[in-house]
């Protein structure tokens, strides 16, 4: 399965300079947040692939025709995807959570995780604490995401929120048996 991962910045390559061939071999699109609803709607329409997304801390509008994974475990053609949107609470904006609030969201998914015998992909907007995060509160990662990775060892942890322009940017790395992907703009993986 060929998966396009996207986050934080709309790809001009895909949107402004669209060509059918650029999306022809994509089976699934995973959005890690902070992308315009119109962009996700465009991708789901033009690619013919399903778009599964979580909201970022700046998202306001829900995209039509896409599947929200926030606080859910979705079994997509045998691929188990667990999603959590938002970032660490740094203001009174929407889609922001304290560590305790995010832990509660995860706890509400425990039965689904057990029923599905874990998950293959953890899809989030924010990174995990000490995995691609930054020291400022707005870009600090969640410890509970690291706990999920350590307990369930998913094949992939896909996140956004830490942009390439911030200086500290790692596109892909291994943490134990989990491949961590920063989906900023666009990146393709094969499962």
C-alpha positions, 0 to 999 in steps of 0.5 A: 500500500502506497501512502501519502503523508501530509501536514502543516503546509499545502504542497504546491507540487500537488495543488498548484501544479496538479497533474493526475499522474502525481497521485495515480499510485497513491492508495491512501492519504494520511493528514497530520493536521493544519491543512485547509479543508479545501486542500484535503477535499481536493486531494480526496476528489482528484486522487480517488484515494481515501483521506484519513486525517486528524486536526491540527491546532489551527484547523477550524473547518472539517473537510467533506468526504474525508475520514476523521481519526481523532480519538478513534482507531480505524481499521482501513483495509486491515491497516489499524490507524489510531489518531489524535489531533491537536497540540499541547495547550499554549493558549485558549485556541481550539484543538489544544490539550494538556498532557492530562486531557490527551491522556484521557482521550487515549484512555477512551480508546483503550478498549478499541486498542485491545480489541484490535490487538494494538495498531499499526500507525499512530497518526497525530498532529503533535510529536511525542515528548523528546521525539521531534518536539521543541522546548517551547510549550507550543511545540512540546510533544506529549509524553502519552504518545511516547508511552503508546509507542513504547507499549504497542510498538506500532510500525509507524508514528506519523506526526506534523506540527514541527515545520521544516522552517523551524530549524530542527527537522527530522523527516524519518527516523527509527525509535526501536521498531517504530519508524517516525515520520514528520509529514510536513508538506508531503512524504510517501511511504510504502507498507 
